Amino acid sequence: MTANGLVTLIEAPLDRDAGQAETADGLLSLLERRRSIRRLQSGPFSEASLQRIVEAIHLTPAAFNLPPWHVVLVHEERAAFWELVKQAFLERLEGDRLERYLDRLSGFRRGVAVALVYEEVSVRRQLAEAWQITLDQAGAYAEQGLGMVQLALWLALTAEGLVASLQHWDWLLEEPLAGFFGLPQDRFRLVATLPIGYADEPPRPTERIPIDRIVSRNRFAGNGIAK
């Protein structure tokens, strides 16, 4: 307190480095914990969790603010969804391949939800017109956006304590799911299916690729980091 009765507040300097390190560690933890799990079990799936997952999809960046994706989240109707998937497998597969797919299906059924990532195909043309670029270039932007939303979705699931497994079943499911969801096939293309739940098996061992094969500093260094 000063002589005139005023109180002087001395603010401690903010430790910005510590805060940034904590945020970075949180992101790295999510990336490390994100694993592909094929045996799922049920558990809580609250409306709050669902809204956070939806917001992660909403916040994913897209070129020219034109998201090429539409994500369908199936929760209440997942039993009917999995029955449709089973019928599609039975109609289009046979032999050992059918057995493998049915076994995988049995591992997914007990999960809490399914996310289906679709591409809205007209966005490629919109991107080409907005940026005055070729359709091939616009296609590259769309593919990048579709990859980013899949990662954002998977990290959001990981943050909620959930697991998933990315399945490329578009060639099997696109046509039957179009009728199930009421999606026009001429407007939407199925890209990926992510069954969601709680892990009912340990993650498979993963050997990470050496960093010097995928990252260089300052200059390209082949299979080694430039010093």
C-alpha positions in Angstrom: 0.0 0.0 0.0 1.3 3.5 -0.9 1.3 6.5 1.3 -1.9 7.9 -0.1 -3.7 4.6 0.7 -3.8 3.2 -2.8 -3.0 -0.4 -3.3 -0.4 -1.2 -5.9 -0.9 -4.5 -7.7 2.2 -6.1 -9.1 1.4 -8.6 -11.8 3.6 -11.6 -12.2 4.8 -11.9 -15.8 2.9 -14.5 -17.8 4.8 -17.7 -18.5 3.9 -17.9 -22.1 6.4 -20.6 -22.9 4.9 -22.8 -20.2 1.4 -22.3 -21.5 2.4 -23.0 -25.1 4.3 -26.1 -24.0 1.3 -27.4 -22.2 -0.9 -26.9 -25.2 1.7 -28.6 -27.5 2.0 -31.5 -25.1 -1.8 -31.9 -25.2 -1.8 -32.1 -29.0 1.1 -34.5 -29.1 -0.6 -36.7 -26.5 -3.8 -36.9 -28.6 -1.7 -37.8 -31.7 0.1 -40.5 -29.8 -3.1 -41.9 -28.2 -5.0 -42.0 -31.5 -4.9 -45.6 -32.5 -6.9 -47.9 -34.8 -9.1 -50.3 -32.8 -11.2 -53.0 -34.4 -12.9 -54.4 -31.4 -15.2 -52.0 -29.8 -17.5 -52.0 -26.7 -20.4 -49.8 -25.7 -20.3 -47.0 -23.1 -21.5 -43.5 -22.4 -21.9 -41.2 -25.3 -23.3 -37.9 -24.0 -24.9 -35.1 -25.9 -22.0 -32.9 -24.7 -19.5 -35.2 -26.2 -21.5 -35.3 -29.5 -21.5 -31.5 -29.6 -17.8 -31.2 -29.1 -17.2 -33.7 -31.9 -19.5 -31.8 -34.2 -17.7 -28.5 -33.3 -14.3 -30.1 -34.2 -15.7 -30.9 -37.6 -17.1 -27.4 -37.9 -13.7 -25.8 -37.0 -11.7 -27.8 -39.5 -10.2 -25.4 -42.1 -11.3 -25.6 -45.7 -9.8 -23.8 -48.8 -11.8 -20.7 -49.7 -14.2 -21.5 -46.8 -15.8 -24.2 -49.0 -15.7 -27.5 -47.0 -15.8 -30.4 -49.4 -17.1 -32.7 -46.7 -20.4 -33.7 -45.2 -20.2 -36.0 -42.1 -23.1 -38.2 -41.1 -23.0 -39.3 -37.4 -25.1 -42.4 -36.7 -26.0 -43.0 -33.1 -29.6 -43.8 -32.4 -30.0 -45.8 -35.7 -26.8 -47.7 -35.6 -28.4 -51.1 -35.2 -30.3 -50.6 -38.5 -27.1 -49.2 -40.0 -25.1 -52.3 -39.1 -27.8 -54.6 -40.4 -27.6 -52.8 -43.8 -23.8 -53.2 -43.8 -24.2 -56.9 -43.1 -26.6 -57.4 -46.0 -24.3 -55.4 -48.3 -21.4 -57.8 -47.3 -23.5 -60.9 -47.9 -24.6 -59.7 -51.3 -21.2 -58.5 -52.6 -18.6 -60.7 -51.0 -17.9 -64.4 -50.7 -15.5 -66.9 -49.3 -12.7 -66.0 -47.0 -13.1 -62.3 -47.8 -16.7 -62.4 -46.6 -15.7 -64.1 -43.4 -13.1 -61.5 -42.7 -15.5 -58.7 -43.3 -18.2 -60.3 -41.1 -15.7 -60.8 -38.3 -14.7 -57.2 -38.5 -18.4 -56.2 -38.5 -18.9 -58.2 -35.3 -16.1 -56.2 -33.6 -17.7 -52.9 -34.6 -21.4 -53.6 -33.7 -21.1 -52.9 -30.0 -19.7 -49.4 -30.5 -21.5 -46.2 -29.6 -21.7 -44.5 -33.1 -20.5 -44.5 -36.7 -19.1 -41.5 -38.6 -19.4 -41.5 -42.4 -17.4 -38.9 -44.3 -18.8 -37.9 -47.6 -17.4 -35.6 -50.3 -19.8 -33.0 -51.7 -18.6 -33.4 -55.3 -19.9 -30.0 -56.5 -17.4 -28.2 -54.3 -14.5 -29.1 -56.7 -16.2 -27.0 -59.4 -17.0 -24.2 -56.9 -13.3 -24.1 -55.9 -12.2 -24.0 -59.5 -14.5 -21.1 -60.3 -13.7 -19.2 -57.1 -9.9 -19.4 -57.5 -9.8 -19.6 -61.3 -7.9 -22.8 -61.1 -8.2 -26.2 -63.0 -10.5 -28.9 -61.8 -7.4 -31.0 -61.1 -6.0 -28.3 -58.8 -9.4 -27.9 -57.1 -9.4 -31.7 -56.6 -6.2 -31.5 -54.7 -7.6 -28.9 -52.4 -10.7 -31.0 -51.8 -8.6 -34.1 -51.0 -6.5 -32.1 -48.5 -9.7 -30.9 -46.8 -11.1 -34.4 -46.6 -7.9 -35.6 -45.0 -7.9 -32.7 -42.5 -11.5 -33.3 -41.4 -10.9 -37.0 -40.9 -7.9 -36.2 -38.6 -9.9 -33.5 -36.7 -12.7 -36.0 -36.2 -10.4 -38.7 -35.0 -8.5 -36.4 -32.6 -11.8 -35.1 -31.2 -12.9 -38.7 -30.6 -9.6 -39.4 -28.8 -10.0 -36.4 -26.6 -13.4 -37.9 -25.5 -11.8 -41.2 -24.6 -13.2 -42.9 -27.6 -11.5 -45.0 -30.3 -12.2 -45.6 -34.0 -11.0 -47.5 -37.0 -10.9 -46.0 -40.5 -12.7 -48.3 -43.1 -12.8 -47.7 -46.8 -16.0 -49.4 -47.7 -17.2 -46.9 -50.3 -17.3 -49.5 -53.1 -19.5 -51.8 -50.9 -21.8 -49.3 -49.1 -22.2 -46.1 -51.2 -25.3 -47.3 -53.1 -27.2 -48.9 -50.2 -26.4 -46.1 -47.8 -27.6 -43.5 -50.2 -31.1 -44.8 -49.8 -30.7 -45.3 -46.0 -29.6 -41.7 -45.4 -31.5 -40.1 -48.3 -28.3 -38.7 -49.8 -28.4 -37.9 -53.6 -25.7 -40.1 -55.1 -25.0 -37.5 -57.8 -24.0 -35.0 -55.1 -22.2 -37.0 -52.4 -19.4 -39.6 -52.6 -18.6 -41.8 -49.7 -15.0 -41.4 -48.6 -14.5 -43.1 -45.3 -16.4 -44.9 -42.5 -15.3 -44.7 -38.9 -16.9 -47.1 -36.3 -16.7 -45.4 -32.9 -16.7 -46.8 -29.4 -14.6 -47.8 -26.4 -11.6 -50.1 -26.9 -12.3 -53.8 -26.3 -8.7 -54.8 -27.3 -5.3 -53.4 -26.7 -3.8 -51.3 -29.6 -1.6 -53.3 -32.0 2.2 -52.5 -31.6 3.2 -49.7 -33.9 6.7 -49.0 -35.0 7.0 -45.3 -35.9 8.8 -44.3 -39.0 12.2 -42.7 -38.3 11.8 -38.9 -38.2 14.7 -38.3 -40.6 12.8 -40.1 -43.3 9.9 -37.7 -43.2 11.3 -34.4 -41.9 14.3 -32.2 -42.9 15.4 -29.0 -41.3 16.4 -26.0 -43.5 17.4 -28.0 -46.5 16.3 -31.4 -47.9 18.5 -34.0 -46.4 17.5 -37.2 -48.0 17.2 -39.8 -45.2 18.9 -37.6 -42.7 18.2 -34.3 -41.0 20.4 -31.4 -42.2 22.6 -30.1 -39.5 
